[in-house]
Amino acid sequence: MTQHIQDMLQTHPQPQTLFDQGTLAECIAACFDCAQVCTACADACLGEREHLMHLVSCIRLNLDCADICGTTGRILSRLTQSNPGVMRAQLQACLAACQACGQECEMHAREMNMQHCAVCAESCRRCEQACQQLLGSLSA
């Protein structure tokens, strides 16, 4: 998926200069991946009928993180007249959502041996790191 994202970034008639294109493509891919994984994890948590009451917070964080990551990926994909302040705020929101969701999922993976939560925590950490890297290049 990253190759298609890079191809689109490179062929845009008004390439932006806020971010390195490779770093931007990686972050967009990580956001969309995390959105999908968090949505699937929320669904898997709903299937854990015997533990459902313990997973309400996890499901909520999964769904919030999925929405924020998807929105972040879409905002980062729009290059025409990007606003650095909006980009920074969105990346910070995505980072916060990924941290919260990742921590919750790590706890369920460790304490309840929920493998879907382990996969989700890993995806959240990857997205968190990609957002942090992109934020770092924005401040530079």
DSSP file with accessible surface (Angstrom, degrees, kcal/mol):
  #  RESIDUE AA STRUCTURE BP1 BP2  ACC     N-H-->O    O-->H-N    N-H-->O    O-->H-N    TCO  KAPPA ALPHA  PHI   PSI    X-CA   Y-CA   Z-CA
    1    1 A M     >        0   0  126      0, 0.0     4,-1.9     0, 0.0     3,-0.3   0.000 360.0 360.0 360.0 -36.2    0.0    0.0    0.0
    2    2 A T  H  >  +     0   0   30      1,-0.2     4,-3.0     2,-0.2     5,-0.2   0.865 360.0  58.2 -59.7 -35.1    2.8    2.4    0.8
    3    3 A Q  H  > S+     0   0  108      1,-0.2     4,-2.6     2,-0.2    -1,-0.2   0.919 106.7  46.9 -62.9 -43.0    4.0    2.3   -2.9
    4    4 A H  H  > S+     0   0  140     -3,-0.3     4,-2.2     2,-0.2    -1,-0.2   0.891 112.2  50.9 -65.0 -39.0    0.6    3.5   -4.1
    5    5 A I  H  X S+     0   0   22     -4,-1.9     4,-2.4     2,-0.2    -2,-0.2   0.946 111.7  47.2 -62.8 -47.0    0.6    6.2   -1.5
    6    6 A Q  H  X S+     0   0   48     -4,-3.0     4,-2.6     1,-0.2    -2,-0.2   0.906 109.6  54.0 -61.2 -41.5    4.1    7.4   -2.5
    7    7 A D  H  X S+     0   0   63     -4,-2.6     4,-1.6     1,-0.2    -1,-0.2   0.915 110.0  47.1 -59.2 -43.8    3.1    7.3   -6.2
    8    8 A M  H  X S+     0   0  130     -4,-2.2     4,-0.7     2,-0.2    -2,-0.2   0.917 112.0  50.0 -65.3 -41.4    0.1    9.6   -5.5
    9    9 A L  H >< S+     0   0    6     -4,-2.4     3,-0.7     1,-0.2    -2,-0.2   0.913 112.2  48.0 -62.5 -41.2    2.3   12.0   -3.4
   10   10 A Q  H 3< S+     0   0  119     -4,-2.6    -1,-0.2     1,-0.2    -2,-0.2   0.775 112.4  48.0 -72.4 -26.8    4.9   12.1   -6.2
   11   11 A T  H 3< S+     0   0  100     -4,-1.6    -1,-0.2    -5,-0.2    -2,-0.2   0.462  80.1 121.0 -94.9  -0.3    2.4   12.8   -9.0
   12   12 A H    <<  -     0   0   46     -3,-0.7    -3,-0.0    -4,-0.7    -4,-0.0  -0.407  63.5-137.8 -64.8 134.2    0.5   15.5   -7.1
   13   13 A P  S    S+     0   0  118      0, 0.0    -1,-0.1     0, 0.0    -3,-0.0   0.732  99.5  39.8 -68.7 -19.6    0.5   18.8   -9.2
   14   14 A Q  S    S-     0   0  107      2,-0.0    67,-0.1     0, 0.0    -2,-0.1  -0.647  83.8-163.7-126.8  74.0    1.2   20.8   -6.1
   15   15 A P        -     0   0   77      0, 0.0     2,-0.1     0, 0.0    -5,-0.1  -0.310  17.3-128.2 -61.5 138.0    3.6   18.8   -3.9
   16   16 A Q        -     0   0   24     -7,-0.1     5,-0.1     1,-0.1    64,-0.1  -0.427  10.6-155.0 -82.1 162.7    3.7   20.0   -0.4
   17   17 A T  S    S+     0   0  138     -2,-0.1    -1,-0.1     1,-0.1     3,-0.0   0.275  71.2  93.6-120.7   8.7    6.9   20.9    1.4
   18   18 A L  S    S+     0   0   45      1,-0.1     2,-0.3     2,-0.0    -1,-0.1   0.860  92.2  23.5 -69.4 -35.0    5.9   20.3    5.0
   19   19 A F  S    S-     0   0   15    119,-0.0     2,-0.3     4,-0.0    -1,-0.1  -0.923  84.3 -99.9-133.1 154.9    7.1   16.7    5.2
   20   20 A D     >  -     0   0   97     -2,-0.3     4,-2.6     1,-0.1     5,-0.2  -0.567  39.2-131.1 -65.8 133.1    9.5   14.3    3.6
   21   21 A Q  H  > S+     0   0   47     -2,-0.3     4,-2.7     1,-0.2     5,-0.2   0.859 103.7  51.3 -63.4 -36.4    7.4   12.3    1.2
   22   22 A G  H  > S+     0   0   23      2,-0.2     4,-2.2     1,-0.2    -1,-0.2   0.931 112.8  45.2 -65.3 -44.0    8.7    8.9    2.3
   23   23 A T  H  > S+     0   0   25      2,-0.2     4,-2.1     1,-0.2    -2,-0.2   0.904 114.0  50.4 -65.8 -40.1    8.0    9.7    6.0
   24   24 A L  H  X S+     0   0    1     -4,-2.6     4,-2.7     2,-0.2    -2,-0.2   0.934 109.6  50.1 -63.6 -45.6    4.6   11.1    5.0
   25   25 A A  H  X S+     0   0    0     -4,-2.7     4,-2.5     1,-0.2    -2,-0.2   0.906 110.3  50.6 -61.1 -41.8    3.7    8.0    3.0
   26   26 A E  H  X S+     0   0   88     -4,-2.2     4,-2.5     2,-0.2    -1,-0.2   0.905 111.4  48.2 -63.1 -40.4    4.7    5.7    5.9
   27   27 A C  H  X S+     0   0    0     -4,-2.1     4,-2.6     2,-0.2    -2,-0.2   0.922 110.7  50.1 -68.1 -43.6    2.5    7.7    8.3
   28   28 A I  H  X S+     0   0    0     -4,-2.7     4,-2.4     1,-0.2     5,-0.2   0.946 113.2  46.9 -58.6 -46.7   -0.5    7.6    6.0
   29   29 A A  H  X S+     0   0    4     -4,-2.5     4,-2.6     1,-0.2    -2,-0.2   0.914 111.9  50.3 -62.4 -42.6   -0.1    3.9    5.6
   30   30 A A  H  X S+     0   0    1     -4,-2.5     4,-2.6     1,-0.2    -1,-0.2   0.895 110.2  51.1 -63.8 -38.5    0.3    3.4    9.4
   31   31 A C  H  X S+     0   0    0     -4,-2.6     4,-2.5     2,-0.2    -2,-0.2   0.940 112.7  43.8 -64.1 -48.1   -2.9    5.5   10.0
   32   32 A F  H  X S+     0   0   61     -4,-2.4     4,-2.0     2,-0.2    -2,-0.2   0.899 114.4  50.6 -67.2 -37.0   -5.0    3.5    7.6
   33   33 A D  H  X S+     0   0   62     -4,-2.6     4,-2.7    -5,-0.2     5,-0.2   0.945 111.7  47.6 -62.7 -46.6   -3.7    0.2    8.8
   34   34 A C  H  X S+     0   0    0     -4,-2.6     4,-3.0     1,-0.2     5,-0.3   0.896 108.2  55.2 -64.3 -39.2   -4.4    1.2   12.4
   35   35 A A  H  X S+     0   0   14     -4,-2.5     4,-1.9     1,-0.2    -1,-0.2   0.934 112.3  43.3 -59.1 -44.0   -7.9    2.3   11.6
   36   36 A Q  H  X S+     0   0  114     -4,-2.0     4,-2.4     2,-0.2    -2,-0.2   0.937 115.2  47.7 -67.9 -46.0   -8.7   -1.1   10.0
   37   37 A V  H  X S+     0   0   19     -4,-2.7     4,-2.7     1,-0.2    -2,-0.2   0.915 111.6  50.2 -64.8 -41.7   -7.0   -3.1   12.8
   38   38 A C  H  X S+     0   0    0     -4,-3.0     4,-2.4     2,-0.2    -1,-0.2   0.895 110.4  50.3 -64.6 -38.9   -8.8   -1.1   15.6
   39   39 A T  H  X S+     0   0   75     -4,-1.9     4,-2.0    -5,-0.3    -2,-0.2   0.934 113.2  46.1 -62.5 -44.8  -12.1   -1.6   13.9
   40   40 A A  H  X S+     0   0   45     -4,-2.4     4,-2.5     1,-0.2    -2,-0.2   0.873 111.1  52.5 -66.5 -36.4  -11.5   -5.3   13.6
   41   41 A C  H  X S+     0   0    3     -4,-2.7     4,-2.9     2,-0.2    -1,-0.2   0.913 107.1  52.1 -66.8 -41.8  -10.3   -5.5   17.3
   42   42 A A  H  X S+     0   0    3     -4,-2.4     4,-2.0     1,-0.2    -2,-0.2   0.929 111.5  47.6 -58.7 -42.4  -13.5   -3.8   18.5
   43   43 A D  H  X S+     0   0  116     -4,-2.0     4,-1.2     2,-0.2    -2,-0.2   0.915 111.3  50.0 -64.9 -42.2  -15.5   -6.4   16.6
   44   44 A A  H  X S+     0   0   31     -4,-2.5     4,-0.6     1,-0.2     3,-0.4   0.903 108.2  53.9 -64.0 -38.7  -13.4   -9.2   18.0
   45   45 A C  H >< S+     0   0    0     -4,-2.9     3,-1.3     1,-0.2    -1,-0.2   0.894 103.9  55.5 -62.0 -38.5  -13.9   -7.8   21.5
   46   46 A L  H 3< S+     0   0   86     -4,-2.0    -1,-0.2     1,-0.3    -2,-0.2   0.818 103.4  56.5 -62.8 -28.4  -17.7   -7.8   20.9
   47   47 A G  H 3< S+     0   0   51     -4,-1.2     2,-1.9    -3,-0.4    -1,-0.3   0.616  83.2  87.2 -77.5 -12.7  -17.3  -11.5   20.2
   48   48 A E    XX  +     0   0   51     -3,-1.3     3,-1.7    -4,-0.6     4,-0.7  -0.463  57.4 169.3 -84.2  66.7  -15.7  -12.2   23.6
   49   49 A R  G >4  +     0   0  207     -2,-1.9     3,-0.7     1,-0.3     4,-0.3   0.828  68.8  53.7 -55.2 -39.0  -19.1  -12.7   25.2
   50   50 A E  G 34 S+     0   0  162      1,-0.2    -1,-0.3    -3,-0.2     3,-0.1   0.736 120.4  33.4 -71.7 -18.2  -17.8  -14.0   28.5
   51   51 A H  G X> S+     0   0   54     -3,-1.7     3,-1.4    -6,-0.2     4,-0.7   0.284  82.6 116.2-115.5   8.4  -15.6  -10.9   29.0
   52   52 A L  G X< S+     0   0   56     -3,-0.7     3,-1.4    -4,-0.7     4,-0.4   0.848  73.0  54.3 -53.2 -42.3  -17.7   -8.3   27.3
   53   53 A M  G >4 S+     0   0  157     -4,-0.3     3,-0.6     1,-0.3    -1,-0.3   0.828 108.3  50.8 -64.5 -28.3  -18.3   -6.2   30.4
   54   54 A H  G <4 S+     0   0  129     -3,-1.4    -1,-0.3     1,-0.2     4,-0.2   0.587 108.6  54.1 -81.3 -11.0  -14.5   -6.0   30.9
   55   55 A L  G <X S+     0   0    0     -3,-1.4     4,-3.0    -4,-0.7     5,-0.2   0.364  72.7 100.7-107.4   5.2  -14.0   -4.9   27.3
   56   56 A V  H <> S+     0   0   83     -3,-0.6     4,-2.4    -4,-0.4     5,-0.2   0.933  87.5  45.4 -58.7 -46.4  -16.3   -1.9   27.1
   57   57 A S  H  > S+     0   0   65     -4,-0.2     4,-2.7     1,-0.2    -1,-0.2   0.908 113.0  51.3 -63.8 -39.7  -13.5    0.6   27.5
   58   58 A C  H  > S+     0   0    0     -4,-0.2     4,-2.9     2,-0.2    -2,-0.2   0.930 109.9  48.9 -63.4 -44.6  -11.3   -1.3   25.0
   59   59 A I  H  X S+     0   0   22     -4,-3.0     4,-2.5     2,-0.2     5,-0.2   0.933 112.0  49.1 -62.1 -44.5  -14.1   -1.3   22.4
   60   60 A R  H  X S+     0   0  159     -4,-2.4     4,-2.6    -5,-0.2     5,-0.2   0.939 113.3  46.0 -61.0 -46.8  -14.6    2.5   22.9
   61   61 A L  H  X S+     0   0   40     -4,-2.7     4,-2.8     1,-0.2     5,-0.2   0.902 111.1  53.9 -64.6 -38.4  -10.9    3.2   22.6
   62   62 A N  H  X S+     0   0    0     -4,-2.9     4,-2.6    -5,-0.2    -2,-0.2   0.939 112.1  43.5 -57.9 -48.7  -10.7    0.9   19.5
   63   63 A L  H  X S+     0   0   77     -4,-2.5     4,-2.2     2,-0.2    -2,-0.2   0.898 115.0  48.3 -68.9 -39.8  -13.5    2.8   17.8
   64   64 A D  H  X S+     0   0   54     -4,-2.6     4,-2.6    -5,-0.2     5,-0.2   0.937 113.7  47.6 -63.1 -45.5  -12.2    6.2   18.7
   65   65 A C  H  X S+     0   0    1     -4,-2.8     4,-3.1    -5,-0.2     5,-0.3   0.917 110.1  52.6 -63.5 -42.1   -8.7    5.3   17.6
   66   66 A A  H  X S+     0   0    5     -4,-2.6     4,-2.4    -5,-0.2     5,-0.2   0.931 112.0  45.5 -59.8 -45.2  -10.1    3.9   14.3
   67   67 A D  H  X S+     0   0  108     -4,-2.2     4,-2.3     2,-0.2    -2,-0.2   0.922 115.5  45.8 -65.0 -44.6  -12.0    7.1   13.6
   68   68 A I  H  X S+     0   0   52     -4,-2.6     4,-2.6     2,-0.2    -2,-0.2   0.919 114.0  48.2 -67.4 -41.5   -9.1    9.4   14.5
   69   69 A C  H  X S+     0   0    0     -4,-3.1     4,-2.7    -5,-0.2    -2,-0.2   0.925 112.2  48.9 -65.4 -43.1   -6.5    7.3   12.5
   70   70 A G  H  X S+     0   0    5     -4,-2.4     4,-2.1    -5,-0.3    -1,-0.2   0.926 113.2  47.2 -61.8 -43.9   -8.7    7.2    9.4
   71   71 A T  H  X S+     0   0   49     -4,-2.3     4,-2.8    -5,-0.2     5,-0.2   0.916 111.2  51.7 -63.9 -41.4   -9.3   10.9    9.6
   72   72 A T  H  X S+     0   0    0     -4,-2.6     4,-2.8     1,-0.2     5,-0.2   0.933 108.5  50.8 -62.3 -44.9   -5.6   11.6   10.1
   73   73 A G  H  X S+     0   0    0     -4,-2.7     4,-1.1     1,-0.2    -1,-0.2   0.906 112.5  46.7 -59.5 -40.2   -4.7    9.5    7.0
   74   74 A R  H  X S+     0   0  124     -4,-2.1     4,-0.6     2,-0.2    -2,-0.2   0.921 112.8  48.5 -69.7 -42.4   -7.2   11.4    4.9
   75   75 A I  H >< S+     0   0   27     -4,-2.8     3,-1.1     1,-0.2    -2,-0.2   0.922 111.4  50.1 -63.1 -42.7   -6.0   14.8    6.2
   76   76 A L  H 3< S+     0   0    3     -4,-2.8    -1,-0.2     1,-0.3    -2,-0.2   0.774 104.2  60.4 -67.1 -24.3   -2.4   13.9    5.5
   77   77 A S  H 3< S+     0   0   50     -4,-1.1     2,-0.8    -5,-0.2    -1,-0.3   0.648  86.7  84.4 -77.3 -15.9   -3.3   12.7    2.0
   78   78 A R    <<  +     0   0  152     -3,-1.1    -1,-0.1    -4,-0.6    -4,-0.0  -0.806  51.3 169.6 -93.0 111.6   -4.6   16.2    1.1
   79   79 A L    >   +     0   0    6     -2,-0.8     3,-1.0     2,-0.1     2,-0.3   0.693  38.7 106.5 -96.6 -22.9   -1.6   18.2    0.0
   80   80 A T  T 3  S-     0   0   73      1,-0.3   -64,-0.0   -64,-0.1    -2,-0.0  -0.464 103.2 -20.0 -69.6 119.7   -3.1   21.3   -1.5
   81   81 A Q  T 3  S-     0   0  181     -2,-0.3    -1,-0.3     1,-0.2    -2,-0.1   0.870  84.2-165.5  51.0  51.2   -2.6   24.3    0.8
   82   82 A S    <   -     0   0   31     -3,-1.0    -1,-0.2     1,-0.1     3,-0.1  -0.361  14.1-135.2 -63.9 142.4   -1.9   22.3    3.9
   83   83 A N     >  -     0   0   92      1,-0.1     4,-2.6    -2,-0.0     3,-0.2  -0.901   5.1-151.9-102.7 116.3   -2.1   24.2    7.2
   84   84 A P  H  > S+     0   0   54      0, 0.0     4,-2.7     0, 0.0     5,-0.2   0.863  94.9  53.3 -57.6 -36.2    0.8   23.3    9.5
   85   85 A G  H  > S+     0   0   39      2,-0.2     4,-2.4     1,-0.2     5,-0.2   0.912 111.0  45.3 -66.2 -41.4   -1.2   24.0   12.7
   86   86 A V  H  > S+     0   0   81     -3,-0.2     4,-2.7     2,-0.2     5,-0.2   0.919 113.5  50.5 -66.8 -43.7   -4.0   21.7   11.7
   87   87 A M  H  X S+     0   0    8     -4,-2.6     4,-2.5     2,-0.2     5,-0.2   0.932 111.4  48.1 -59.1 -46.4   -1.6   19.0   10.7
   88   88 A R  H  X S+     0   0   85     -4,-2.7     4,-2.4    -5,-0.2    -2,-0.2   0.939 112.9  47.6 -61.3 -47.8    0.2   19.3   14.0
   89   89 A A  H  X S+     0   0   56     -4,-2.4     4,-2.3     1,-0.2    -1,-0.2   0.903 113.0  48.4 -62.0 -41.2   -3.0   19.1   16.0
   90   90 A Q  H  X S+     0   0   41     -4,-2.7     4,-2.5     2,-0.2    -1,-0.2   0.912 111.5  49.3 -67.2 -41.8   -4.3   16.2   14.0
   91   91 A L  H  X S+     0   0    0     -4,-2.5     4,-2.6    -5,-0.2    -2,-0.2   0.902 111.2  50.3 -63.7 -38.5   -1.0   14.3   14.4
   92   92 A Q  H  X S+     0   0  102     -4,-2.4     4,-2.4    -5,-0.2    -2,-0.2   0.906 110.5  49.5 -66.4 -39.5   -1.1   15.0   18.2
   93   93 A A  H  X S+     0   0   42     -4,-2.3     4,-2.5     2,-0.2    -2,-0.2   0.919 111.8  48.8 -64.4 -41.5   -4.6   13.7   18.5
   94   94 A C  H  X S+     0   0    0     -4,-2.5     4,-2.7     2,-0.2     5,-0.2   0.923 110.3  51.3 -64.6 -42.6   -3.7   10.6   16.5
   95   95 A L  H  X S+     0   0   12     -4,-2.6     4,-2.4     1,-0.2    -2,-0.2   0.929 111.3  47.6 -58.4 -47.3   -0.7   10.0   18.8
   96   96 A A  H  X S+     0   0   53     -4,-2.4     4,-2.4     1,-0.2     5,-0.2   0.908 112.6  48.5 -63.5 -42.9   -2.8   10.4   21.9
   97   97 A A  H  X S+     0   0   14     -4,-2.5     4,-2.7     1,-0.2     5,-0.3   0.920 112.4  48.6 -64.0 -43.0   -5.5    8.0   20.6
   98   98 A C  H  X S+     0   0    0     -4,-2.7     4,-2.6     2,-0.2     5,-0.2   0.886 111.0  50.8 -65.9 -38.1   -2.9    5.4   19.6
   99   99 A Q  H  X S+     0   0   77     -4,-2.4     4,-2.3    -5,-0.2    -2,-0.2   0.949 114.1  43.6 -62.8 -48.9   -1.2    5.6   23.0
  100  100 A A  H  X S+     0   0   38     -4,-2.4     4,-2.1     2,-0.2    -2,-0.2   0.939 118.3  43.2 -64.2 -46.8   -4.5    5.1   24.9
  101  101 A C  H  X S+     0   0    1     -4,-2.7     4,-2.8    -5,-0.2     5,-0.2   0.917 113.4  52.4 -66.4 -42.4   -5.7    2.3   22.7
  102  102 A G  H  X S+     0   0    0     -4,-2.6     4,-2.6    -5,-0.3    -1,-0.2   0.908 110.0  48.2 -60.2 -42.8   -2.3    0.6   22.6
  103  103 A Q  H  X S+     0   0  124     -4,-2.3     4,-2.0    -5,-0.2    -1,-0.2   0.923 113.0  47.7 -64.7 -44.0   -2.1    0.6   26.4
  104  104 A E  H  X S+     0   0   37     -4,-2.1     4,-2.0     1,-0.2    -2,-0.2   0.936 114.5  46.0 -62.8 -45.4   -5.6   -0.8   26.8
  105  105 A C  H  X S+     0   0    0     -4,-2.8     4,-2.6     1,-0.2    -2,-0.2   0.890 109.1  54.9 -67.9 -38.1   -5.0   -3.5   24.2
  106  106 A E  H  X S+     0   0   71     -4,-2.6     4,-2.5    -5,-0.2     5,-0.2   0.908 107.2  51.8 -59.0 -40.8   -1.6   -4.4   25.7
  107  107 A M  H  X S+     0   0   55     -4,-2.0     4,-3.2     1,-0.2     5,-0.4   0.934 112.1  44.6 -62.6 -45.0   -3.3   -4.9   29.1
  108  108 A H  H  X S+     0   0    7     -4,-2.0     4,-1.8     1,-0.2     6,-1.3   0.869 112.9  51.6 -69.9 -33.6   -5.9   -7.3   27.6
  109  109 A A  H  X S+     0   0   17     -4,-2.6     4,-0.6     4,-0.2    -1,-0.2   0.926 118.4  37.6 -65.4 -42.6   -3.4   -9.1   25.6
  110  110 A R  H  < S+     0   0  167     -4,-2.5    -2,-0.2    -5,-0.2    -3,-0.2   0.941 126.3  33.3 -75.3 -48.6   -1.2   -9.7   28.6
  111  111 A E  H  < S+     0   0  130     -4,-3.2    -3,-0.2    -5,-0.2    -2,-0.2   0.755 133.1  26.0 -85.2 -26.3   -3.8  -10.3   31.3
  112  112 A M  H  < S-     0   0   53     -4,-1.8    -1,-0.2    -5,-0.4    -3,-0.2   0.299  98.1-123.2-120.7   5.4   -6.5  -12.1   29.3
  113  113 A N     <  +     0   0  121     -4,-0.6     2,-0.9     1,-0.2    -4,-0.2   0.852  48.5 165.4  53.8  42.6   -4.4  -13.6   26.5
  114  114 A M     >  -     0   0    6     -6,-1.3     4,-1.4     1,-0.2     3,-0.4  -0.786  20.4-169.2 -92.5 104.6   -6.5  -11.9   23.8
  115  115 A Q  H  > S+     0   0  115     -2,-0.9     4,-2.2     1,-0.2     5,-0.2   0.821  83.7  60.3 -67.2 -31.9   -4.4  -12.2   20.7
  116  116 A H  H  > S+     0   0   44      1,-0.2     4,-2.1     2,-0.2    -1,-0.2   0.897 105.0  50.7 -63.5 -33.3   -6.5   -9.8   18.7
  117  117 A C  H  > S+     0   0    0     -3,-0.4     4,-2.8     2,-0.2    -1,-0.2   0.862 106.4  54.7 -71.1 -32.3   -5.6   -7.1   21.3
  118  118 A A  H  X S+     0   0   31     -4,-1.4     4,-2.0     2,-0.2    -2,-0.2   0.927 109.4  47.1 -64.7 -43.2   -1.9   -8.0   20.9
  119  119 A V  H  X S+     0   0   87     -4,-2.2     4,-2.2     1,-0.2    -2,-0.2   0.927 113.5  48.9 -63.2 -42.8   -2.2   -7.3   17.1
  120  120 A C  H  X S+     0   0    0     -4,-2.1     4,-2.7     1,-0.2    -2,-0.2   0.921 108.3  52.5 -65.2 -43.8   -4.0   -4.1   17.8
  121  121 A A  H  X S+     0   0    4     -4,-2.8     4,-2.4     1,-0.2    -1,-0.2   0.912 109.5  50.6 -59.4 -40.7   -1.5   -2.9   20.3
  122  122 A E  H  X S+     0   0  148     -4,-2.0     4,-2.2     2,-0.2    -1,-0.2   0.920 110.9  47.9 -64.2 -42.5    1.3   -3.5   17.8
  123  123 A S  H  X S+     0   0    7     -4,-2.2     4,-2.4     1,-0.2    -2,-0.2   0.910 111.0  51.5 -65.8 -40.2   -0.5   -1.6   15.1
  124  124 A C  H  X S+     0   0    0     -4,-2.7     4,-2.9     2,-0.2    -2,-0.2   0.910 109.7  49.9 -62.1 -42.4   -1.2    1.3   17.5
  125  125 A R  H  X S+     0   0   52     -4,-2.4     4,-2.5     2,-0.2    -2,-0.2   0.911 110.1  50.3 -64.5 -40.2    2.5    1.5   18.5
  126  126 A R  H  X S+     0   0   94     -4,-2.2     4,-2.2     2,-0.2    -2,-0.2   0.930 113.7  45.0 -63.2 -44.2    3.5    1.5   14.8
  127  127 A C  H  X S+     0   0    0     -4,-2.4     4,-2.8   -97,-0.2     5,-0.2   0.915 111.1  53.6 -67.2 -41.7    1.1    4.4   14.1
  128  128 A E  H  X S+     0   0   35     -4,-2.9     4,-2.4     1,-0.2    -2,-0.2   0.935 110.9  46.3 -57.7 -46.1    2.1    6.2   17.2
  129  129 A Q  H  X S+     0   0  134     -4,-2.5     4,-2.6     2,-0.2    -1,-0.2   0.905 111.7  51.1 -65.0 -40.6    5.8    6.1   16.1
  130  130 A A  H  X S+     0   0   13     -4,-2.2     4,-2.3     2,-0.2    -2,-0.2   0.914 111.9  46.9 -64.9 -41.1    5.0    7.1   12.5
  131  131 A C  H  X S+     0   0    0     -4,-2.8     4,-2.9     2,-0.2    -2,-0.2   0.907 112.0  50.9 -65.9 -40.8    3.0   10.2   13.8
  132  132 A Q  H  X S+     0   0  104     -4,-2.4     4,-2.4    -5,-0.2    -2,-0.2   0.919 110.5  49.0 -62.7 -42.5    5.8   11.0   16.2
  133  133 A Q  H  X S+     0   0  125     -4,-2.6     4,-1.7     2,-0.2    -2,-0.2   0.920 113.2  46.5 -64.0 -43.1    8.3   10.9   13.4
  134  134 A L  H  X S+     0   0    0     -4,-2.3     4,-1.6     1,-0.2    -2,-0.2   0.911 111.4  51.7 -67.3 -40.5    6.2   13.1   11.1
  135  135 A L  H  X S+     0   0   13     -4,-2.9     4,-2.1     1,-0.2    -1,-0.2   0.905 107.2  54.3 -59.7 -42.5    5.6   15.5   14.0
  136  136 A G  H  X S+     0   0   38     -4,-2.4     4,-1.0     1,-0.2    -1,-0.2   0.883 108.3  48.1 -60.3 -37.4    9.3   15.7   14.6
  137  137 A S  H  < S+     0   0   42     -4,-1.7    -1,-0.2     1,-0.2    -2,-0.2   0.807 108.9  54.9 -75.9 -24.3    9.9   16.6   10.9
  138  138 A L  H  < S+     0   0   19     -4,-1.6    -2,-0.2     1,-0.2    -1,-0.2   0.889 108.7  47.3 -73.2 -38.2    7.2   19.3   11.1
  139  139 A S  H  <        0   0   83     -4,-2.1    -1,-0.2    -5,-0.1    -2,-0.2   0.742 360.0 360.0 -74.2 -23.1    8.8   21.0   14.0
  140  140 A A     <        0   0  118     -4,-1.0    -3,-0.0    -5,-0.2    -4,-0.0  -0.092 360.0 360.0 -70.1 360.0   12.2   21.0   12.4
